[in-house]
Amino acid sequence: MAGDSRLRRLIGNAYRIGLGGEGVLRTEGRDQEARKMLEAAYGSGIRYFDSAPAYADSERYYGRFWDQHPDWKTHSFQTSKSAHRDAKSASEDLAHTLSRMGRDRLGLWQIHDVRDSNDIRRIEGHGGALGAFYHARETGTARGIGVTGHHDPEVLLHAVTHWDIDSVLLPVNPVESAIGGFLDRVIPAARERGIGVIGMKTMGAGNYILPDAGLLPEVLIRFALSQDVDLVIVGCSTPEEARLLARMGKEHVPMEEEEQDRITGIIRPYANRLAYYRGVI
Protein backbone atom coordinates (compact mmCIF):
# COMPACT_ATOMS: atom_id res chain seq x y z
CA MET A 1 0.00 0.00 0.00
CA ALA A 2 0.95 3.66 -0.19
CA GLY A 3 4.16 4.46 1.59
CA ASP A 4 7.29 6.43 0.79
CA SER A 5 7.02 7.61 -2.82
CA ARG A 6 8.58 10.50 -4.70
CA LEU A 7 5.24 12.29 -4.57
CA ARG A 8 4.78 11.71 -0.85
CA ARG A 9 8.19 13.22 -0.18
CA LEU A 10 7.19 16.29 -2.20
CA ILE A 11 3.88 16.74 -0.40
CA GLY A 12 5.54 16.24 2.95
CA ASN A 13 2.58 14.93 4.92
CA ALA A 14 0.40 11.87 5.23
CA TYR A 15 -2.85 13.55 4.21
CA ARG A 16 -4.47 11.49 1.46
CA ILE A 17 -7.18 13.73 0.01
CA GLY A 18 -6.82 16.56 -2.50
CA LEU A 19 -9.18 18.93 -4.27
CA GLY A 20 -9.73 17.97 -7.91
CA GLY A 21 -10.02 20.36 -10.82
CA GLU A 22 -13.63 19.58 -11.71
CA GLY A 23 -16.79 20.92 -10.05
CA VAL A 24 -17.16 24.66 -9.69
CA LEU A 25 -13.51 25.21 -10.59
CA ARG A 26 -14.14 24.05 -14.15
CA THR A 27 -16.47 26.94 -14.91
CA GLU A 28 -16.29 30.57 -15.94
CA GLY A 29 -17.54 33.65 -14.12
CA ARG A 30 -18.46 31.95 -10.84
CA ASP A 31 -15.83 33.62 -8.68
CA GLN A 32 -17.88 33.87 -5.50
CA GLU A 33 -18.93 30.22 -5.57
CA ALA A 34 -15.38 29.12 -6.29
CA ARG A 35 -14.02 31.27 -3.45
CA LYS A 36 -16.49 29.86 -0.92
CA MET A 37 -15.73 26.30 -1.92
CA LEU A 38 -11.96 26.90 -1.76
CA GLU A 39 -12.28 28.54 1.65
CA ALA A 40 -14.18 25.49 2.91
CA ALA A 41 -11.60 23.12 1.42
CA TYR A 42 -8.63 24.89 2.96
CA GLY A 43 -10.44 25.51 6.23
CA SER A 44 -11.23 21.80 6.47
CA GLY A 45 -7.59 20.81 6.07
CA ILE A 46 -7.14 20.17 2.35
CA ARG A 47 -3.73 21.34 1.15
CA TYR A 48 -3.39 19.65 -2.27
CA PHE A 49 -5.04 21.63 -5.08
CA ASP A 50 -5.38 20.40 -8.66
CA SER A 51 -5.82 22.52 -11.78
CA ALA A 52 -5.09 22.76 -15.50
CA PRO A 53 -5.23 25.41 -18.24
CA ALA A 54 -7.94 23.30 -19.88
CA TYR A 55 -10.23 23.70 -16.85
CA ALA A 56 -11.96 26.94 -17.85
CA ASP A 57 -11.26 29.64 -15.21
CA SER A 58 -9.72 27.26 -12.68
CA GLU A 59 -6.24 28.80 -12.63
CA ARG A 60 -7.68 32.31 -12.45
CA TYR A 61 -9.94 31.33 -9.54
CA TYR A 62 -6.87 30.04 -7.71
CA GLY A 63 -4.86 33.16 -8.50
CA ARG A 64 -7.54 35.44 -7.05
CA PHE A 65 -8.03 33.17 -4.06
CA TRP A 66 -4.34 32.96 -3.14
CA ASP A 67 -4.03 36.72 -3.61
CA GLN A 68 -6.70 37.12 -0.91
CA HIS A 69 -5.03 34.52 1.32
CA PRO A 70 -1.24 34.82 0.90
CA ASP A 71 -0.51 32.88 4.10
CA TRP A 72 -2.66 30.01 2.89
CA LYS A 73 -0.85 30.03 -0.45
CA THR A 74 2.42 29.44 1.37
CA HIS A 75 1.07 26.29 3.00
CA SER A 76 -0.65 24.84 -0.05
CA PHE A 77 0.58 22.31 -2.60
CA GLN A 78 -0.52 23.65 -5.98
CA THR A 79 -0.50 21.55 -9.12
CA SER A 80 -1.32 22.17 -12.75
CA LYS A 81 -0.79 20.59 -16.15
CA SER A 82 -0.01 21.17 -19.81
CA ALA A 83 -1.57 19.29 -22.71
CA HIS A 84 0.94 20.64 -25.23
CA ARG A 85 3.18 17.99 -26.74
CA ASP A 86 6.12 20.19 -27.77
CA ALA A 87 8.60 21.78 -25.38
CA LYS A 88 8.14 25.38 -26.50
CA SER A 89 4.35 25.40 -26.10
CA ALA A 90 4.51 23.48 -22.82
CA SER A 91 7.00 26.00 -21.40
CA GLU A 92 4.74 28.85 -22.46
CA ASP A 93 1.85 27.07 -20.75
CA LEU A 94 3.82 26.89 -17.52
CA ALA A 95 4.70 30.60 -17.66
CA HIS A 96 1.04 31.49 -18.18
CA THR A 97 -0.04 29.16 -15.38
CA LEU A 98 2.36 30.73 -12.90
CA SER A 99 1.27 34.21 -13.93
CA ARG A 100 -2.43 33.43 -13.56
CA MET A 101 -1.87 31.81 -10.18
CA GLY A 102 0.53 34.43 -8.87
CA ARG A 103 3.22 31.87 -8.08
CA ASP A 104 6.93 31.43 -8.72
CA ARG A 105 6.70 27.64 -8.92
CA LEU A 106 4.35 24.68 -8.74
CA GLY A 107 4.41 21.76 -6.37
CA LEU A 108 3.65 19.42 -9.27
CA TRP A 109 3.41 20.00 -13.03
CA GLN A 110 1.87 17.21 -15.09
CA ILE A 111 1.79 16.13 -18.74
CA HIS A 112 -1.95 16.22 -19.30
CA ASP A 113 -4.20 13.50 -20.77
CA VAL A 114 -1.71 11.32 -22.62
CA ARG A 115 -3.85 9.14 -24.89
CA ASP A 116 -2.01 7.20 -27.58
CA SER A 117 1.28 6.23 -29.19
CA ASN A 118 1.27 9.42 -31.24
CA ASP A 119 1.18 11.46 -28.02
CA ILE A 120 4.07 9.42 -26.65
CA ARG A 121 6.10 9.88 -29.84
CA ARG A 122 5.60 13.65 -29.82
CA ILE A 123 6.19 14.09 -26.06
CA GLU A 124 9.42 12.12 -25.83
CA GLY A 125 10.80 12.91 -29.29
CA HIS A 126 13.13 15.70 -30.35
CA GLY A 127 11.76 19.02 -29.11
CA GLY A 128 9.03 17.20 -27.22
CA ALA A 129 7.31 18.39 -24.06
CA LEU A 130 9.14 15.90 -21.84
CA GLY A 131 12.28 18.01 -22.12
CA ALA A 132 10.40 21.08 -20.88
CA PHE A 133 9.10 19.15 -17.89
CA TYR A 134 12.58 17.87 -16.99
CA HIS A 135 13.92 21.42 -17.32
CA ALA A 136 11.18 22.83 -15.07
CA ARG A 137 12.08 20.34 -12.35
CA GLU A 138 15.82 20.93 -12.74
CA THR A 139 15.38 24.69 -12.41
CA GLY A 140 12.89 24.45 -9.54
CA THR A 141 9.99 26.00 -11.44
CA ALA A 142 8.18 22.76 -10.64
CA ARG A 143 9.20 20.76 -7.59
CA GLY A 144 7.93 17.58 -9.20
CA ILE A 145 6.62 16.40 -12.55
CA GLY A 146 4.05 13.78 -13.49
CA VAL A 147 1.78 12.35 -16.14
CA THR A 148 -1.99 12.00 -16.31
CA GLY A 149 -4.25 9.83 -18.42
CA HIS A 150 -7.46 7.85 -18.51
CA HIS A 151 -7.70 6.77 -22.16
CA ASP A 152 -5.51 3.65 -22.35
CA PRO A 153 -3.63 1.84 -19.56
CA GLU A 154 -0.90 0.74 -21.98
CA VAL A 155 -0.05 4.36 -22.71
CA LEU A 156 0.38 5.24 -19.04
CA LEU A 157 2.30 2.01 -18.51
CA HIS A 158 4.82 3.22 -21.08
CA ALA A 159 5.07 6.58 -19.34
CA VAL A 160 5.77 5.20 -15.87
CA THR A 161 8.29 2.68 -17.17
CA HIS A 162 10.19 4.99 -19.53
CA TRP A 163 9.96 8.53 -18.12
CA ASP A 164 11.71 9.94 -15.05
CA ILE A 165 8.58 11.27 -13.33
CA ASP A 166 7.40 11.69 -9.77
CA SER A 167 3.70 10.90 -10.11
CA VAL A 168 0.94 9.40 -12.21
CA LEU A 169 -2.70 10.53 -12.08
CA LEU A 170 -5.16 7.85 -13.21
CA PRO A 171 -8.74 6.58 -12.69
CA VAL A 172 -9.38 4.77 -9.41
CA ASN A 173 -12.92 3.49 -8.96
CA PRO A 174 -14.99 0.27 -9.02
CA VAL A 175 -15.25 0.41 -12.82
CA GLU A 176 -11.47 0.11 -13.08
CA SER A 177 -11.51 -2.71 -10.55
CA ALA A 178 -13.90 -4.57 -12.82
CA ILE A 179 -12.16 -3.84 -16.15
CA GLY A 180 -8.52 -3.96 -15.13
CA GLY A 181 -5.50 -2.22 -16.57
CA PHE A 182 -4.91 0.89 -14.52
CA LEU A 183 -5.19 -0.63 -11.04
CA ASP A 184 -3.56 -3.99 -11.64
CA ARG A 185 -0.85 -3.02 -14.15
CA VAL A 186 0.00 0.69 -14.09
CA ILE A 187 -0.06 1.17 -10.32
CA PRO A 188 2.28 -1.79 -9.55
CA ALA A 189 4.69 -0.61 -12.25
CA ALA A 190 4.68 2.89 -10.78
CA ARG A 191 5.25 1.54 -7.28
CA GLU A 192 8.24 -0.52 -8.40
CA ARG A 193 9.86 2.75 -9.47
CA GLY A 194 8.87 4.83 -6.44
CA ILE A 195 6.43 6.90 -8.49
CA GLY A 196 3.53 8.38 -6.54
CA VAL A 197 -0.04 7.45 -7.48
CA ILE A 198 -2.97 9.89 -7.51
CA GLY A 199 -6.51 8.61 -8.02
CA MET A 200 -9.12 10.51 -10.00
CA LYS A 201 -12.61 9.90 -11.48
CA THR A 202 -13.54 8.43 -8.12
CA MET A 203 -17.26 8.98 -8.65
CA GLY A 204 -17.30 9.03 -12.43
CA ALA A 205 -18.74 12.55 -12.64
CA GLY A 206 -21.58 11.36 -10.42
CA ASN A 207 -22.45 8.38 -12.64
CA TYR A 208 -21.32 5.86 -10.03
CA ILE A 209 -23.43 7.28 -7.21
CA LEU A 210 -26.23 4.72 -6.79
CA PRO A 211 -27.94 5.26 -3.42
CA ASP A 212 -30.26 2.26 -3.80
CA ALA A 213 -27.19 0.03 -4.12
CA GLY A 214 -25.39 1.75 -1.24
CA LEU A 215 -22.93 3.52 -3.53
CA LEU A 216 -22.79 6.93 -1.90
CA PRO A 217 -20.01 9.49 -2.38
CA GLU A 218 -18.51 8.49 0.95
CA VAL A 219 -18.38 4.83 -0.09
CA LEU A 220 -16.75 5.58 -3.44
CA ILE A 221 -14.13 7.82 -1.84
CA ARG A 222 -13.40 5.17 0.75
CA PHE A 223 -13.11 2.55 -2.01
CA ALA A 224 -10.56 4.69 -3.85
CA LEU A 225 -8.56 5.41 -0.70
CA SER A 226 -8.38 1.67 -0.04
CA GLN A 227 -6.39 1.11 -3.23
CA ASP A 228 -2.62 1.51 -3.46
CA VAL A 229 -2.66 5.29 -3.90
CA ASP A 230 -0.87 8.18 -2.25
CA LEU A 231 -3.73 10.56 -2.81
CA VAL A 232 -7.27 10.74 -4.15
CA ILE A 233 -8.56 13.97 -5.70
CA VAL A 234 -12.23 14.85 -6.12
CA GLY A 235 -13.72 17.98 -7.68
CA CYS A 236 -16.26 19.85 -5.54
CA SER A 237 -19.00 22.33 -6.36
CA THR A 238 -20.06 23.47 -2.89
CA PRO A 239 -18.53 24.12 0.52
CA GLU A 240 -20.48 21.13 1.87
CA GLU A 241 -18.89 18.80 -0.68
CA ALA A 242 -15.43 20.11 0.15
CA ARG A 243 -15.98 19.55 3.88
CA LEU A 244 -17.22 16.01 3.24
CA LEU A 245 -14.18 15.27 1.11
CA ALA A 246 -11.84 16.55 3.81
CA ARG A 247 -13.64 14.55 6.48
CA MET A 248 -13.34 11.35 4.46
CA GLY A 249 -9.60 11.86 4.24
CA LYS A 250 -9.23 12.40 7.95
CA GLU A 251 -11.52 9.59 9.06
CA HIS A 252 -10.54 7.00 6.48
CA VAL A 253 -10.64 3.37 7.56
CA PRO A 254 -9.48 0.93 4.85
CA MET A 255 -12.29 -1.04 3.26
CA GLU A 256 -12.20 -4.81 3.66
CA GLU A 257 -11.52 -6.76 0.46
CA GLU A 258 -14.88 -8.50 0.78
CA GLU A 259 -16.66 -5.13 0.69
CA GLN A 260 -14.53 -3.97 -2.24
CA ASP A 261 -15.48 -7.15 -4.12
CA ARG A 262 -19.16 -6.55 -3.38
CA ILE A 263 -18.99 -3.01 -4.78
CA THR A 264 -17.08 -4.14 -7.85
CA GLY A 265 -19.70 -6.85 -8.35
CA ILE A 266 -22.48 -4.26 -8.43
CA ILE A 267 -20.67 -2.30 -11.14
CA ARG A 268 -19.24 -5.19 -13.17
CA PRO A 269 -22.25 -5.84 -15.48
CA TYR A 270 -22.22 -2.19 -16.57
CA ALA A 271 -18.47 -1.48 -16.33
CA ASN A 272 -17.73 -1.09 -20.03
CA ARG A 273 -20.54 1.42 -20.47
CA LEU A 274 -19.58 3.31 -17.33
CA ALA A 275 -15.96 3.70 -18.45
CA TYR A 276 -16.99 6.80 -20.40
CA TYR A 277 -13.51 8.34 -20.14
CA ARG A 278 -11.74 5.38 -21.74
CA GLY A 279 -10.76 5.10 -25.36
CA VAL A 280 -9.52 1.52 -24.98
CA ILE A 281 -11.19 -1.19 -22.89
Secondary structure, 3 states (H helix, E strand, C coil): CCCCCHHHHHHCCCCCEEEEEEECCCCCCCHHHHHHHHHHHHHCCCCEECCCCCCCCHHHHHHHHHHHCHHHHHCCEEEEEECCCEHHHHHHHHHHHHHHHCCCCEEEEEECCCCCHHHHHHHHCCCEHHHHHHHHHHHCCEEEEEEECCCCHHHHHHHHHHCCCCEEEEECCHHHHHHCCHHHHHHHHHHHCCCEEEEECCCHHHCCCEHHHCECHHHHHHHHHCCCCCEEEEEECCHHHHHHHHHHHHCCCCCCHHHHHHHHHHHHHHHHHHCCCCCCC
